[in-house]
Amino acid sequence: MTTARGNVTELNLYSKELSEEIKMLVYLPATFSPLYKYSLLITQDGKDYFQLGRIPRLADELLERKEIENTIIVGVPYKDVEDRRRKYHPHGEENDAYIRFLAHELVPYLDEHYPTFHMGMGRALVGDSLGATVSLMTALKYPNTFGKVLLQSPFVNEKVLEAVENFSQPHLLSIYHVIGQKETEVKTTDGSVKDFLTPNRKLHETFEQRGFSSFYEEFQGDHTWKYWQPDLRRALKIMFN
């Protein structure tokens, strides 16, 4: 039996916050109807999640088996490595503006044009590496807008740990968090080599201490899509069951 395929279209939205047009990908389930309400998953690294992560095919399969709830997936791509760093890195020049774009421009647009649940727990953010970092920082800033965060090998520094420690409403967020046990020497885009594992363990401890609802696992692998892609199946099933 072949799985019914959802529909992927392009969406262009001009961002005043970023002074640029953002070209996005939108996945609608095969059974999409404006008569139903849908959860929303916004992916950073949009093209990567749609192509390397194969998230539309995975969603088709999980929806057909009724293993996840009705979900619309929006992929927000980056232009290049520099653009990604400017927007996703906690110290990136456009980081604050990009976070405002997600909360103040993208969500209102999607809520207006699609039959979405207008509440935090109906919306999730996902990303890998720096994409995971900006997803977490956005949810910490706007927990009533984004109630779920899926973190695949996030970059974690003092600013991130501090934001989690100082967050006063852990009950508003649900976290999915994985990191590879071989992520001790990750080559980053600025050419340096960083240990991702140790700060991620500290991040997990902080989630626990602060009383966040969180799933955590260390997988046997490194900082690549070879491990993030198969992990997505469980991530979606846990966060959208």
ABEGO torsion letter per residue (X at the ends): XBBBBBBBBBBBBBBAAAGBBBBBBBBBBAABBAABBBBBBBBBGAAAAAAAAGAAAAAAAAAAAGABBBBBBBBBBBABAAAAAAAABAABAAAAAAAAAAAAAAAAAAAAABBBBBBAAABBBBBBEAAAAAAAAAAAABAAABABBBBBGBBBBAAAAAAAAABABAAABBBBBBBBAABABBBBAAGBBBBAAAAAAAAAAAAAAAGBBBBBBBBBEBBBAAAAAAAAAAAAAAAAX
